[in-house]
Amino acid sequence: MECLLGFASSVSRDLVCGALNQLRYPCCFNNFIKKLEQEEGDLILTRDSVQTFVAHAKRQTRKTSEVVDKWLQDAISDVDNVSQLLKEAKTKKICCFGHCPNWIWRYRVGKELANKTVDLEKFIEEGRKYVPFDRIATLPSGTLNILSEKCMNFESRQSAYEKLLEAVKNNDVAMIGLYGMGGCGKTTLAMEVRKLVEAEHLFDKILFVPISSTVEVRRIQEKIASSLQYIFPETEEMERAQRLCLRLTQEKNILMILDDVWEKLDFGGIGIPSSEHHKGCKILITTRSEEVCTSMDCQRKIYLPILTDEEAWTLFQNKALISEGTPDALKHLGRLISNECKGLPVAIAAVASSLKGKVETIWSVALNKLRSSKPINIERGLTDPYKCLQLSYDNLDTKEAKSLFLLCSVFPEDFEIPVELLIRCAIGLGVVGEAHSYEVSRSEVIAAKIKLVSSCLLLDEEDECVKMHDIVRDVAHLIAKNENKIIKCEEEKDVTIEHNSVRYLWCVKFPNDLDYSNLEFLFLRTKVKEFDGIFKRMGMLKVLILVNDEEGKTPLSKVSFEALQNLRYLLIYDYELSNFTFISDMKKLQSLSLHGCLLPSFPELQTDVVISQVTSLKLLELNKCDIKGKKFEVIKRTPLLEELYIVNIEGEWNANSEDNIEFFNTFSVPQTLQRYGIILGSNYFDEYNDEEFCSNHKTLLLNYFHISNEVIKSLAKKAKDLFVANIQGGAKNIIPDIFQIEGGGLDELNKFEIRNSKEIECLIDTSNHYSEVISLFSKLHKLRIDNMENLRALWHCLQPANGPFENLENLYLSDCPRLTSLFTYVVARYLVQLKTLKITRCHGLKHILADDDKMEKSQGEFTTGHPIQIFQNLQKVEVNSCGELKHIFSASIVRGEINKCHMLDQIIGDNVPSADRDKKELDEIIEEGKHPHLYSTSTPSTTVMNYSPGTFFFLHF
């Protein structure tokens, strides 16, 4: 009997549970709709991301796998199916003469909704595997206009400009040649045309490729590929040419500007398709020779003359700051000097800039020098530029600027010199003398660089680089030769030198039979494996840049460096170092940079003998190196170290890796440290830029951080840019659990990104802090928060004494499911600089602004004639997949888009003529208990715009 009762009880329980499970389909019908709508939004995002990945792969001439293609086809089909199912579910089916829902229909459709939701979750998870974590950001439009100076409009240029523009727009013209003497402004004019055609969107792609007198096919291929965000899978030039041609033919309409062409180019060898094979590829070359235009079959040949005397005088006045109030005597001298520059813009700009602000006597001396100067053996039409640029060089009022000018000329033609590399080389060569502090020397080099730029002897480029005009570079070599300081740069052929006066040398084929006893600077890209005999003849060498040209890591022995006891800066690329004991021989070494090297374990460097003798080392950089054992406590015992850069050391830097734990357990730094860039796990972060870490001078990026590590905490507190993930140790907030409030917590931060930290519930919690808060995050410009599962608030606080986030311009939040609101009203009114707000997949977010302890006061100020100003500078708002969001603040001062926010009730905006009607509607919102603080006082009238759930809304202003 008991068995029967047990069996009956079990059956009845199963029947009841099964019945209840089935009943949820009609009873929870609306919830199933909401869940499927959320999954639909995620599916669309994933589908778009996969489509972008597939399109990018095609542009890279790669074929995606059949699995990805099938998933994408299924995704497109699923989007349509889900849309139809949701459309059916939103149709109101009723029975009993309209008095009751159709429960049978609800059961059937509800079950379909539930099953489809489960299927989509699995399907979306599969699709996300096909999306790469990061991709190269597209350069924003208008960047070129910011970087380049406005070209002065001269009549002699206008004719060439119009002809050039007409040829570029003519579909029947495929090859255009712009020619004129060196320094007359060909590149500048070509760049002006580029800006105009970019603004008018005449081409899908516009590429600018410097060629120079030495044609390097591989470099040209790399430059074109880089502009297309394309990476070659091959290494052989011919294979790369075929691949590049295939990639270029994918562009329907493309303009390629080939600058500074000296001879006929083999387009086939480079990979540039001919006009016969690609009608949409238009090519513009700039050259000093009309013969080059003819040899390259240019359909239009356009000559750019030098400036007329009046145009030259106008340019001179502009650069020398001559105005109506300038004394007539100085104007007279200026016109005579301008005439001596022979109409060359590059010479006029350099001379005029060097005389700017100088007394009349200096101008007279300059004129006499230009008239009397007769340099010997000046070739390639450099006579006039030489006289002018020699004068500009002589007028540099510091030896530091002159020395830096000559140093810049050792780099190859059209080479974009990273300012950081230039600084380290200059300090190593003693350009600014012997300074006790590396930071002081750095500042003096930067000051000299600024002087050269302002004197038009050096050009500022993007990405923290500078470049020397080819004419200026040629003249610099002549000046160095006259001062018996020969500078040589040979990228392909063997170096030939008449005697032993070479000081700076850049080469790839190293001559063994030359005397290098006076050599101070050497860049060497080589396949040579033994340097013992070579370096023994370089006792005066101060700067050595050694680049391995072999595949793999070539072993480099300690013996190679024994003779280099005068070395100040050593940079090594892609070698295997068996040990570090060679450092002990370099008594004067100040900077050591190792890029892509295979290194021994650091404990080998921990002997007292080695460490005690590296007393001069002030800068250490380990960039993408593979180190056997990551114990870095030795760094602390480098007594004068001022700058430390550890960038993307090989190995897994996730939260649970042994490398991470070992690194944090042993890492320490000396008290002398002033600049640092600790970058471990950068592929996890969106805002990090590899090119910026040195210029920002205090950057910390870690994909794991235990709050017990006081060294890391100290570095983080001083950082300018901070990227951190996987914070562990029990902290619920950043301030005050990790960093104290007193003294200005993280007040130096400019950029802050935090992600994947489950323990953090709040960024700042000052609710229990009753003393006056001085300032927190007061210099922060950009804040990104991503995948913070338990984040509930940005700032939990009493009213702060000073404005929190007062300089914040960009705020990005994504995947913070428990965040219900962004700001209290008190905090929001301090965000006067906020320009961009982007919120993605914060499914629990209900309000942008939330009530706080000052609710009554805020509401009073809101509804009276003295409203509080908030978000005065907000320009762009993007909200995506925030299903619970109910209210958006005023749209009157912001451009924004809102997508997949199905609970959104109102967007408060403007453009309603009746103020009385506005007040009435606003009162209704307040009476209904809706959020009263979503009001902006930037315009006197507001209106409530109803938002239909499931639609896409875009604000136009």
NORLIN-V874071 format. One record per pair of residues at least 12 apart in sequence whose ideal C-beta (glycine too) atoms are under 6 Angstrom apart, sorted by the first residue. I is the first residue (numbers start at 1). J is the second residue. D is the distance in whole Angstrom. If there is no record, write none. Layout:
# NORLIN-V874071
I&J&D / I&J&D
This chain:
# NORLIN-V874071
25&107&5 / 25&110&3 / 25&111&5 / 26&103&5 / 26&106&4 / 26&107&5 / 26&110&6 / 29&106&5 / 29&110&5 / 32&110&5 / 32&113&4 / 32&114&5 / 33&89&5 / 35&117&5 / 36&113&5 / 36&117&5 / 37&902&6 / 38&883&5 / 39&117&5 / 39&120&4 / 40&82&5 / 41&881&5 / 41&900&4 / 42&124&5 / 43&120&6 / 43&124&6 / 46&124&5 / 46&127&4 / 46&128&6 / 47&75&4 / 49&131&4 / 50&72&5 / 50&127&6 / 50&130&5 / 50&131&6 / 53&131&6 / 60&230&6 / 61&243&6 / 61&246&5 / 61&247&5 / 68&130&5 / 71&127&6 / 89&109&5 / 93&105&4 / 136&229&5 / 144&195&6 / 147&462&5 / 148&191&6 / 151&188&5 / 151&192&5 / 154&311&4 / 156&305&5 / 156&308&6 / 156&311&6 / 160&302&5 / 160&304&5 / 163&302&5 / 164&193&5 / 164&302&5 / 165&193&6 / 167&300&4 / 173&299&5 / 173&300&6 / 174&275&4 / 174&282&6 / 175&283&5 / 175&297&6 / 175&298&5 / 175&299&5 / 176&284&5 / 176&300&5 / 177&285&5 / 177&293&3 / 177&298&3 / 177&301&5 / 178&286&5 / 178&302&5 / 179&287&5 / 179&290&5 / 179&293&6 / 180&304&4 / 182&288&5 / 182&471&5 / 183&344&5 / 183&346&4 / 183&385&6 / 183&471&4 / 184&304&6 / 184&306&5 / 185&345&5 / 186&286&4 / 186&304&6 / 187&259&5 / 190&257&5 / 190&286&5 / 194&206&6 / 203&253&5 / 203&254&6 / 203&255&4 / 204&251&6 / 204&252&6 / 204&253&5 / 205&251&5 / 205&254&4 / 206&255&5 / 207&227&5 / 207&256&5 / 208&257&5 / 209&223&5 / 209&224&6 / 209&258&5 / 210&259&5 / 210&414&4 / 211&258&5 / 211&260&5 / 211&261&5 / 212&260&5 / 212&413&4 / 212&414&5 / 213&262&5 / 214&491&6 / 217&237&5 / 217&269&6 / 217&270&6 / 220&270&6 / 221&240&5 / 221&244&6 / 230&247&5 / 241&269&6 / 241&271&4 / 244&271&3 / 245&271&5 / 245&273&5 / 248&273&6 / 249&273&6 / 249&278&5 / 252&280&5 / 253&280&5 / 254&281&5 / 255&282&5 / 256&283&5 / 257&284&5 / 258&285&5 / 259&286&5 / 261&285&5 / 261&287&4 / 261&292&6 / 264&295&4 / 264&296&5 / 306&343&3 / 306&344&6 / 307&343&4 / 312&338&5 / 312&343&5 / 312&348&6 / 313&335&6 / 313&338&5 / 315&348&5 / 316&334&6 / 316&338&4 / 316&348&5 / 316&352&5 / 319&349&5 / 319&352&4 / 319&353&5 / 320&352&4 / 320&355&6 / 320&356&5 / 321&356&5 / 322&334&6 / 330&360&6 / 333&363&4 / 333&367&6 / 336&367&6 / 337&367&5 / 340&370&4 / 341&388&5 / 342&384&4 / 346&469&6 / 346&471&5 / 347&385&5 / 347&388&4 / 349&456&4 / 350&389&5 / 350&392&4 / 350&456&5 / 350&457&6 / 351&388&5 / 351&391&6 / 351&392&6 / 353&455&5 / 353&456&5 / 354&392&4 / 354&395&4 / 354&455&5 / 366&391&5 / 369&391&5 / 370&387&5 / 373&387&4 / 382&474&6 / 385&471&5 / 385&475&6 / 386&475&5 / 389&475&4 / 392&455&6 / 393&479&6 / 400&431&6 / 400&432&5 / 400&448&4 / 401&448&4 / 401&451&5 / 401&452&6 / 403&431&4 / 404&426&6 / 404&431&6 / 404&448&5 / 405&452&6 / 405&457&6 / 406&476&6 / 406&480&5 / 408&468&5 / 409&473&5 / 409&476&4 / 409&477&6 / 409&487&6 / 410&487&5 / 410&489&6 / 410&504&4 / 410&506&5 / 412&489&6 / 412&491&6 / 413&470&5 / 416&461&5 / 416&465&4 / 416&467&5 / 417&465&6 / 417&466&5 / 418&465&5 / 419&464&5 / 420&694&4 / 423&442&6 / 423&445&5 / 424&569&5 / 424&591&5 / 425&543&5 / 426&445&5 / 427&441&5 / 428&542&5 / 428&543&4 / 428&568&4 / 428&569&3 / 429&520&6 / 429&542&5 / 429&543&6 / 432&444&4 / 432&445&6 / 438&618&4 / 438&642&5 / 439&674&5 / 457&472&6 / 463&691&5 / 464&695&5 / 484&501&5 / 485&503&4 / 486&501&5 / 486&502&4 / 487&504&5 / 488&502&6 / 488&505&5 / 489&506&4 / 490&507&5 / 491&508&6 / 494&509&5 / 494&511&6 / 495&507&5 / 495&511&5 / 497&514&6 / 500&515&4 / 500&517&6 / 500&518&6 / 503&520&5 / 504&521&4 / 505&522&5 / 506&523&4 / 508&525&5 / 510&524&6 / 510&526&6 / 516&537&5 / 516&538&5 / 518&540&6 / 519&538&5 / 519&541&6 / 520&540&6 / 520&542&5 / 521&543&5 / 522&544&5 / 523&545&4 / 524&546&6 / 525&547&4 / 525&549&5 / 526&549&6 / 527&549&5 / 527&550&5 / 529&554&6 / 531&560&4 / 532&559&5 / 532&560&6 / 535&560&6 / 535&563&5 / 535&564&6 / 536&563&5 / 540&566&6 / 541&564&6 / 541&567&6 / 542&568&5 / 543&569&5 / 544&570&5 / 545&571&5 / 546&572&5 / 547&573&4 / 548&573&6 / 548&574&4 / 548&575&5 / 553&576&4 / 553&598&5 / 554&575&6 / 555&576&5 / 556&575&4 / 556&577&6 / 558&581&6 / 558&582&4 / 561&582&4 / 562&585&5 / 565&585&6 / 567&586&5 / 567&589&6 / 568&588&6 / 568&590&5 / 569&591&4 / 570&592&5 / 571&593&4 / 572&594&5 / 572&597&6 / 573&595&5 / 574&596&5 / 575&597&5 / 576&598&4 / 577&597&6 / 577&599&6 / 579&600&6 / 579&604&6 / 580&605&4 / 581&610&6 / 583&614&5 / 584&610&5 / 584&613&4 / 588&616&6 / 589&616&6 / 589&617&6 / 590&616&6 / 590&618&5 / 591&619&4 / 592&620&5 / 593&621&4 / 594&622&6 / 594&625&6 / 595&623&5 / 596&624&5 / 597&625&5 / 598&626&5 / 599&625&5 / 599&627&5 / 600&628&6 / 601&628&5 / 601&629&4 / 602&631&5 / 602&632&6 / 602&634&5 / 603&631&6 / 605&634&5 / 606&634&5 / 611&637&5 / 617&638&6 / 618&640&5 / 618&642&5 / 619&643&4 / 620&644&6 / 621&645&4 / 622&646&5 / 623&647&4 / 624&648&5 / 626&650&4 / 630&659&5 / 630&662&5 / 630&663&5 / 631&666&4 / 632&666&6 / 632&667&5 / 633&666&5 / 633&668&5 / 636&668&4 / 636&670&5 / 641&670&5 / 641&672&6 / 642&672&6 / 642&674&5 / 643&675&4 / 644&673&6 / 644&676&5 / 645&677&4 / 646&678&5 / 647&679&4 / 648&679&6 / 648&682&6 / 653&680&5 / 653&681&4 / 653&703&5 / 655&704&5 / 655&726&4 / 660&704&5 / 664&709&5 / 668&711&5 / 675&697&4 / 677&693&4 / 677&699&4 / 678&700&5 / 679&693&6 / 679&701&5 / 680&702&6 / 681&703&3 / 682&701&6 / 684&703&5 / 684&725&6 / 685&723&5 / 685&753&5 / 687&753&5 / 687&784&5 / 688&701&6 / 688&723&6 / 696&720&5 / 696&721&5 / 698&718&6 / 698&719&5 / 698&720&4 / 699&721&4 / 700&715&5 / 700&716&5 / 700&719&5 / 700&722&5 / 701&723&4 / 702&724&6 / 703&725&5 / 704&726&5 / 705&724&5 / 705&727&5 / 706&728&5 / 706&729&5 / 707&729&4 / 707&731&5 / 707&738&5 / 708&729&6 / 717&739&6 / 720&748&6 / 720&750&5 / 721&751&4 / 722&749&6 / 722&752&5 / 723&753&5 / 724&754&6 / 725&755&5 / 725&756&4 / 726&756&5 / 727&757&4 / 732&761&5 / 733&762&4 / 733&765&4 / 734&763&5 / 735&764&5 / 741&769&6 / 744&774&6 / 744&775&5 / 745&776&5 / 747&775&6 / 747&778&6 / 749&780&5 / 750&779&6 / 750&781&5 / 751&782&5 / 752&780&6 / 752&783&5 / 753&784&4 / 754&785&6 / 755&786&4 / 755&787&5 / 756&787&5 / 758&789&5 / 758&790&6 / 761&790&5 / 761&792&5 / 762&793&5 / 762&796&5 / 763&794&5 / 764&795&5 / 765&796&5 / 766&797&4 / 767&796&5 / 772&801&5 / 773&800&5 / 773&801&5 / 775&802&5 / 776&804&5 / 777&805&5 / 778&806&6 / 779&807&6 / 780&808&5 / 781&807&6 / 781&809&5 / 782&810&4 / 783&811&5 / 784&812&4 / 785&813&5 / 786&814&5 / 786&815&6 / 787&815&4 / 788&816&5 / 790&818&6 / 791&816&5 / 791&819&5 / 792&818&5 / 795&827&5 / 799&826&5 / 803&830&3 / 804&827&6 / 804&830&6 / 805&831&6 / 806&830&5 / 807&833&5 / 808&834&6 / 809&833&5 / 809&835&5 / 810&836&5 / 811&837&5 / 812&838&5 / 813&839&5 / 813&842&6 / 814&840&4 / 814&841&6 / 815&841&5 / 816&842&5 / 817&843&5 / 817&844&5 / 818&844&5 / 819&842&5 / 819&845&6 / 820&844&5 / 820&846&5 / 821&847&4 / 821&850&3 / 822&848&5 / 823&849&6 / 824&850&6 / 824&852&4 / 825&849&6 / 825&852&6 / 825&858&5 / 825&933&5 / 826&852&5 / 826&854&6 / 828&849&6 / 828&870&5 / 829&868&5 / 829&870&5 / 832&872&6 / 833&873&6 / 834&871&6 / 834&874&5 / 835&873&6 / 835&875&5 / 836&876&5 / 837&877&5 / 838&878&4 / 839&879&5 / 839&882&6 / 840&880&5 / 841&881&5 / 842&882&5 / 843&883&5 / 844&884&6 / 845&882&5 / 845&885&5 / 846&884&5 / 846&886&5 / 847&887&6 / 847&931&6 / 848&889&6 / 849&933&5 / 859&932&5 / 862&932&6 / 862&933&6 / 862&935&6 / 867&937&4 / 869&937&6 / 874&893&6 / 874&894&5 / 876&895&5 / 877&894&5 / 877&896&3 / 878&897&5 / 879&898&5 / 879&901&6 / 880&899&5 / 881&900&4 / 882&901&5 / 883&902&5 / 884&903&5 / 885&901&5 / 885&904&6 / 886&903&5 / 886&905&5 / 887&906&6 / 887&931&5 / 887&934&5 / 888&907&5 / 889&934&5 / 890&908&5 / 890&936&3 / 891&907&6 / 891&909&4 / 891&955&5 / 892&910&4 / 892&936&6 / 892&938&5 / 892&939&5 / 893&938&5 / 895&955&6 / 895&957&6 / 896&955&5 / 897&954&5 / 898&953&5 / 899&952&6 / 902&949&4 / 902&950&6 / 904&947&5 / 906&944&5 / 907&945&5 / 907&947&6 / 908&934&5 / 908&942&5 / 908&944&6 / 909&943&6 / 909&945&5 / 910&939&5 / 912&941&6 / 912&943&4 / 915&941&5 / 918&941&5 / 918&942&5 / 921&944&5
